[in-house]
Amino acid sequence: MRDDARPLAVFDLDGTLADTAHRQHFLEGARRDWQGFFSAAVDDPPLEEGIRLVLGSARECEVVYLTGRPERCRRDTLAWLARQGLPEGRVHMRRNDDRRPARRTKLDILKRLGRDRDIRVLVDDDELVCDAAEAAGFTVLRARWAMPSPVLEDAQEREGRT
């Protein structure tokens, strides 16, 4: 089957495929260190349940990655995906100057992808992203296998950083 005829399986990275717990400390306190937070992503351990889902989905779907990470993190993100042995796929990232909440940026990209292709599933750990995607008619699998981080959730919603 041609790749462009297969449905899409869309995967978030942080908290879905990558365990961000070791870098949460960069977001604590009054002054958040976003440079440190994103620079440390290269050392994220994989989240095994998410990795299994990507590999299983790749049998029937084209895998696409959708992250709130800024575009400046592309090289490190691609290297991390390759080190995990994950399928190559388009990686949709936030523009460096985009500070909208993740639920808005990701939904915009999902809608754009869905105009031309069937989206089988979105896998994401952000409850607000999942709620927005479900409300728009997308099938969602909520990634609840990582420890939730209130600091990261606040950053995603109020600061539009990831």
C-alpha positions in Angstrom: 0.0 0.0 0.0 1.3 3.5 -0.9 2.4 5.4 2.2 0.1 8.3 1.4 -2.9 6.0 1.3 -2.3 4.7 4.8 -4.0 6.4 7.8 -2.0 8.5 10.1 -1.1 7.7 13.7 -0.1 10.9 15.4 2.2 10.8 18.5 3.1 13.5 21.0 6.7 13.3 22.4 7.0 14.7 25.9 5.1 12.6 28.4 4.0 10.2 25.7 7.2 8.8 24.2 9.8 10.7 26.2 10.1 10.8 30.0 10.6 14.4 30.9 10.8 13.8 34.7 14.6 14.4 34.9 14.3 17.9 33.4 11.2 19.2 35.3 13.5 21.1 37.7 14.2 23.6 35.0 10.6 24.8 35.1 10.3 25.1 38.9 10.6 28.5 40.6 9.9 32.0 39.5 12.2 32.0 36.5 11.8 29.0 34.2 14.9 27.9 32.3 13.4 27.0 29.0 16.8 26.7 27.3 17.9 24.2 30.0 14.6 22.3 29.8 14.8 21.8 26.0 18.6 21.2 26.0 18.1 18.3 28.4 15.6 16.5 26.2 18.4 14.7 24.4 18.8 12.6 27.6 15.1 11.7 28.0 14.5 8.0 28.7 11.9 6.4 26.5 8.5 5.6 27.8 8.2 1.9 26.9 4.4 1.9 26.5 4.5 4.8 24.1 7.4 3.2 22.1 5.5 -0.1 21.8 2.4 1.8 20.5 4.4 3.7 17.9 6.1 0.5 16.6 2.7 -1.3 16.6 1.0 1.5 14.8 3.6 1.7 12.1 2.4 -1.7 10.8 -0.8 -0.2 9.5 -0.3 3.6 9.7 2.1 6.2 8.7 3.5 7.6 11.9 3.6 11.4 12.4 5.0 13.2 15.4 3.3 16.2 16.8 5.1 18.1 19.6 4.9 21.4 21.3 8.7 21.6 21.3 9.9 24.7 19.4 11.4 24.3 16.0 14.9 25.1 17.3 14.9 21.7 18.9 14.4 19.8 15.6 18.0 18.4 15.3 18.0 17.0 18.9 14.5 15.7 18.5 15.2 13.8 15.3 18.4 12.3 16.8 16.4 11.2 19.9 13.7 9.5 17.7 16.4 7.7 15.7 18.2 6.5 18.9 15.0 4.9 20.0 14.7 3.0 16.8 11.3 4.7 16.0 9.9 4.9 12.5 10.9 7.9 10.4 8.0 10.3 10.1 7.1 13.9 9.7 7.8 15.9 12.8 5.5 18.8 13.4 6.9 21.4 15.8 5.8 24.7 17.2 7.3 27.8 15.6 9.9 29.3 17.8 7.8 32.4 18.5 4.4 30.6 18.9 3.2 30.9 22.5 -0.4 29.7 22.0 -1.6 26.9 24.3 -0.7 23.4 23.1 -4.4 22.6 22.7 -4.6 25.3 20.0 -1.4 24.7 18.1 -1.8 21.0 18.0 -5.4 21.1 17.0 -4.6 23.5 14.1 -2.0 21.0 12.8 -4.3 18.0 13.3 -7.1 19.7 11.3 -4.6 20.5 8.5 -3.4 16.9 8.4 -7.0 15.6 8.5 -7.9 17.6 5.4 -5.9 15.3 3.2 -5.5 12.1 5.2 -7.5 9.9 7.6 -6.2 10.2 11.1 -6.6 6.9 12.9 -5.5 8.2 16.3 -3.8 10.9 18.3 -1.8 9.7 21.2 -1.0 12.5 23.7 -0.6 13.0 27.5 -2.0 16.6 27.6 -5.6 16.3 28.8 -6.6 19.7 27.3 -5.1 18.7 23.9 -7.0 15.4 24.1 -10.2 17.1 25.0 -9.9 19.6 22.1 -9.1 16.8 19.6 -12.0 14.7 20.8 -14.4 17.7 20.5 -13.1 18.2 16.9 -14.0 14.6 16.1 -10.6 12.9 16.3 -10.0 9.5 17.9 -7.7 10.0 20.9 -5.7 7.7 23.1 -4.7 9.4 26.3 -1.1 8.6 27.3 -1.4 8.2 31.0 1.7 6.1 31.6 4.1 8.9 32.7 4.0 10.7 36.0 1.9 13.9 35.5 3.7 17.2 36.0 1.7 20.1 37.2 4.6 22.4 36.4 4.7 21.2 32.8 0.9 21.3 32.5 0.9 24.9 33.6 3.7 25.8 31.1 1.8 24.1 28.3 -1.4 26.0 29.0 -0.3 29.4 30.2 3.1 29.9 28.6 2.7 28.0 25.3 6.2 26.6 25.5 5.7 22.9 24.9 
